[in-house]
């Protein structure tokens, strides 16, 4: 009987090559998959949410670190010209306009608009995170009115962290 086919040695090599190719494709697809963004597990509070107020204070009371909550924008001479929301965002009646971050206390250091002590290595577009005890002071263009809703969102997951309605 004259049976013609692939030798067992060649078949074994081909099977091993197929297994390695499938493993490489699987590894590449898993490595290139986006990392899931984590739900924020910390606790934040809003202070001064009352009718007529134009300054609201956001405090990190406990729990997970709020990574990259805000970004600092600096002028050419190193003075803070603006804070911008990054992973944290405050809204009044669903809008982000008319809200200006005036001061951020992050990691025990206070940063404020036009703070002169910033030539210590703080670079433009530096992200500031919040841990327990840190806070953000926000100024509103228009005073709060009864019925207004103030909310904080964790942007990576569009997670509402806290929402308060002005009652008095």
DOROTI-103721 format. One record per residue (C-alpha): x, y, z. Coordinates in steps of 0.5 Angstrom, whole numbers, padded with zeros to 4 digits, always signed. Example, Ala and Ser with C-alpha at 12.3 -4.5 7.8 and 13.67 -1.06 7.14 Angstrom:
2
+0025-0009+0016 +0027-0002+0014 
***
This chain:
168
+0000+0000+0000 +0003+0007-0002 +0000+0012+0002 +0002+0019+0001 +0001+0024+0006 +0005+0029+0010 +0010+0026+0015 +0009+0027+0022 +0015+0031+0024 +0012+0036+0019 +0005+0036+0021 +0007+0037+0028 +0011+0043+0026 +0006+0046+0022 +0001+0045+0028 +0006+0049+0033 +0006+0054+0028 -0001+0055+0028 -0002+0055+0036 +0004+0061+0036 +0000+0065+0031 -0006+0064+0034 -0003+0066+0041 +0000+0072+0038 -0006+0075+0035 -0010+0074+0041 -0004+0077+0045 -0004+0083+0040 -0012+0084+0041 -0012+0084+0048 -0006+0089+0049 -0009+0094+0044 -0016+0094+0047 -0017+0100+0051 -0017+0100+0059 -0023+0100+0062 -0024+0107+0066 -0026+0106+0073 -0032+0109+0077 -0030+0114+0082 -0030+0111+0089 -0029+0117+0093 -0033+0122+0096 -0034+0129+0095 -0038+0134+0098 -0041+0141+0095 -0041+0147+0100 -0045+0154+0100 -0050+0151+0095 -0055+0157+0097 -0059+0162+0094 -0055+0168+0092 -0048+0165+0093 -0043+0166+0087 -0038+0161+0091 -0038+0154+0091 -0033+0150+0095 -0032+0142+0093 -0029+0138+0098 -0026+0131+0097 -0028+0128+0104 -0025+0121+0103 -0024+0115+0099 -0021+0114+0092 -0016+0119+0089 -0019+0124+0084 -0014+0123+0079 -0013+0129+0074 -0019+0133+0077 -0017+0139+0074 -0011+0142+0069 -0007+0148+0070 -0006+0153+0065 +0000+0158+0066 +0003+0164+0062 +0010+0165+0060 +0012+0167+0066 +0009+0161+0070 +0003+0165+0073 -0003+0161+0073 -0008+0164+0068 -0014+0159+0068 -0016+0152+0071 -0020+0147+0066 -0024+0141+0068 -0021+0135+0066 -0024+0128+0070 -0028+0132+0074 -0033+0137+0072 -0038+0142+0075 -0045+0144+0072 -0050+0149+0074 -0057+0147+0071 -0053+0142+0066 -0049+0148+0063 -0041+0149+0065 -0041+0156+0062 -0041+0161+0067 -0036+0157+0072 -0029+0159+0074 -0025+0155+0078 -0021+0160+0083 -0017+0156+0087 -0015+0149+0088 -0012+0146+0094 -0008+0139+0092 -0004+0135+0096 -0003+0140+0101 -0001+0146+0096 -0005+0151+0095 -0006+0154+0087 -0010+0160+0085 -0011+0164+0079 -0004+0169+0079 -0001+0165+0084 +0006+0168+0085 +0009+0162+0088 +0009+0157+0082 +0016+0158+0079 +0017+0151+0083 +0017+0147+0077 +0009+0147+0076 +0009+0146+0068 +0003+0148+0063 -0002+0143+0063 +0000+0140+0069 -0006+0136+0072 -0008+0136+0079 -0011+0131+0083 -0015+0131+0089 -0014+0127+0096 -0018+0127+0102 -0018+0134+0105 -0017+0137+0098 -0022+0142+0095 -0023+0147+0089 -0026+0154+0090 -0031+0155+0084 -0034+0162+0082 -0040+0163+0079 -0042+0169+0074 -0049+0169+0076 -0051+0168+0083 -0055+0161+0085 -0063+0161+0085 -0068+0157+0088 -0069+0151+0084 -0062+0151+0081 -0059+0144+0080 -0051+0144+0082 -0048+0137+0080 -0041+0134+0080 -0039+0129+0074 -0034+0124+0074 -0032+0125+0066 -0029+0118+0064 -0035+0114+0066 -0040+0120+0066 -0042+0118+0073 -0046+0123+0077 -0042+0124+0084 -0047+0129+0087 -0053+0133+0085 -0056+0138+0090 -0062+0143+0089 -0062+0150+0091 -0068+0150+0097 -0066+0156+0100 
***
